[in-house]
Amino acid sequence: MIRSLFALLLAPLLIGAAPAPRDWTKTVARTADGAFVVGNPKAKVKLVEYLSYTCPHCAHYAGESAPTLRDRFVRSGSTSVEMRHATRDDLDLAATVIARCTGPAGFPRTTELIFARQGDWFPRGLEFRQANGSRLALYPTAGKLRALADGSGLTDIGRAQGLKDAAIDACFADTKGMLQIAVMSDQSWKTIAAASPPGMGGTPTFVVNGKPYPTLDWAGLEKVLRAAGAK
């Protein structure tokens, strides 16, 4: 009787002490070639996304997919997402540097913010580049990209994520990092071209468990992910 009473009294405490499920969106790793992987490294479903920060389709996909992809599939541990850059222009490259400057821990959130605010910083950047083209042409690459980041408002997004000016300067001056982005982007565009019908390659392009899907929207990709085991 006494043993049964103790079991009855302790049961709610033991239930309350059960650990919360792990949030795999907090797990971010950087690959040897500079890509960022978010989620469970042993996930059953491995999604690779080729992205461009100046691509409106990428921005739409990012906002539409997040509630399910990030908050359910990745959070649960069933799915990991590897993000690879396919840069298209100098503003895209400036955004890439800002996002990567926040490191693995900050990269996913900074990427989300850059896409969410694309309608603001991208037009501002285009106007700034047009108004200051002659002056920017005299700058070295690092200086030009930093000026574009400042003029577009991308620097402010980085600062909001905790970046200091000294760190931002260092990231734009990092020639090794710039080369890594260039090499990754070149390989990304080759992969996109190989996976796409002639004349139709673009971003975002996806690979799920090794199989490319170059022309899917989020609704189509969600079906592919669920069929592969995302939950």
N, C-alpha and C positions, 0 to 999 in steps of 0.2 A: 504493500500500500504506500509506504513512504517513498519507495523508489518510483512508483507511478506518479505520485504527487510532484516529486522533483522534476520528472520528465515533463509533466504538464506545465509547470511553472517556467521551465527553461526553454520550452519550444518556441515561444514568441521571441525570446532573446536571440536564439540561434537563427531564426528566420530573419530577424532584423539585422543580424551581423553578416548576412550573405554579401559577398563583394559585388559591386556594380559591374555590369558588363564592360569590357574594355572598349574605349572609344578609339578606333583605329585611324580616325581622321587626324589624330595628334601624332601619328607616326609618319615621319617624312625622312627619306634617305636620298642622298645624292649619288648617282652612278659615276663610274670612272670617267665617262665621257661628258658628264655635266648635266644630264637630265635629272629631274626630280620625280621620285616615286612616292605617292601618298597611299598609305594603307598597309594592310597585312602583307608582309613579304611572301607568305605562304598561301595567299588568297587563291581560291579555285579559279576565279575569273581575273584575268590580267588584261586591262585595257590600256592601250597606248593612244595618246591623243597628240596629233601634230597641230600646233596652234600658231596663230599670228595675232598680235595685240591690235593691229589696225584692221583686222577682218571683222566686218559687222556680223557675219554668220557665226563666228566664234563667240562674239559677245552675246548674241541671242542664245546660242547653245549653252553657254556658261550659266546664264540666269535661269533658263528653263530646266536644266538638268539637275541643278544643285539640290533641291529638296529631296529628290529620290537618289541620285547618284552619290552625292556627298553624305547626306544625312541618313541614308538607309544602307545602300550597298557597301560603301566604303566603311562607314561607321561600324557595321556589323562584323567586318572582317572577311566577308565573302568576296570582295572585289578590291583590287588595287588599281591605281591610275598612274601611269607614267606620262609626264608632260614633256614634250620635245618641241623645241622652237623651230619654226619655219618662217624666219623673218623676211619681210617683203620690202622694207624701205627704212630710211633713217629714223623716222619717228617710231616705227616698230622696234628698231634696235635700241633706241633710247628707253622705251618702255621695258624692253627685255633686261637691260642693265639695271634699272630701278628694281624690278621684281626680283632678280637674282641677288641683288645687293642685300636683301633682307635675310638671306641664308635659307637653309632648309626649313627652319621653324616658321619663318615669315612668308616664304614663297607662295604657298597656296592662298593665304588671305590677301596678299598684295595682288596676286593675279586676279582674284575675284573683284577687288576694288578697281583695278585698271579696266577690266571689262565692264563693270557696272557703270563706270564714269566715262566710258569711251565717247559718248555723245557730247561730252564737255571738253575733255582735253584734246581729242583728235582734231576737231575743227579749229580750236585755238592754236594748235601746233601748226596746222596748215597755213593759217593766216600769219602766224609769226614767221614761218619759213619764207613765205612770199614777200613779206614786208622787209625782211632782213637778209634776203638771199645774197646780195653783194658782199655784205659784211661777213656772213657765215662762210662764204667761199674762201675767205682768207684764214680761217681758223684751222688748226690741226683737227684731226678726226675727233679726238677726245673732247676738245673744246667745243666743237660744233655740236656734238651729241649732248653735252652738258647744257649748252645754251638752248637747244631744242627742248630738253627736259624742263628747264626753268620756264621757258616761254609758253609751253603747253600746259603747265600745271602738274606734270608728272612728278617733279621733284617734291611738290607738296604732298602728293600721295605717299611717297617714300617717307617723308618726314612724319606724316601721321602714323606710320608704322614703326616709328622709333629711330629712323636713320638720322644721323648727324651729318652736317655738311662735310666734315672731314672724311667720313666713310663714303659719302656719295662721290666726292672728288676721287678717292682712291679706287672706287669701282670703275669709274669712267677712264681712269688712267691705267687700268689693269690690262696690259696688252695680251698677256697670256689668256685671261678670261675672254677678251674680245675674239681671240683666235679660236677658242673653244666654241663660242657661239657661232662663228662663221662656219667652222667645220661641221657642227651639228646641223645648222640650217641647210648647208649644201647637201648633206646626206639625207635630210628630211625631204627636200624637194625631189631628190632622185627616187626616194621611196614612194612619195605621192604620185610622181609621174608613172612609175612602174605599176602602181595599183589602180590607176584611173584610166577610163576610156580616153582616147586621143582628144586633146583640147579641153578636157573637163577637170583636170587636176586642180585642187585647191584646198583651202583649210575651212573648217576642220576636217581632217581625215583620221580615221580610226583603225586600229588593229585590235582584234579581240582574240586572245589565245593564239596569236600567230596568224590569224586570217584577216586580211585587209577589208575595210568597208569605207570606200572613198566618198560615197554620195549620200550618206544617211543623215537625217535630221534626228533630234532627240527621240521622237516617238519610235522611229525605226530602230535606233540603237538600243533603246530600252528593251525592246522585244528580243534583240540578239543577246543582250546581257542576261536577261531572265532565262532564256533558253539554255545559256551556258552555265547557269547556277547562281546568278546574283540574287540576293534576297535581303 
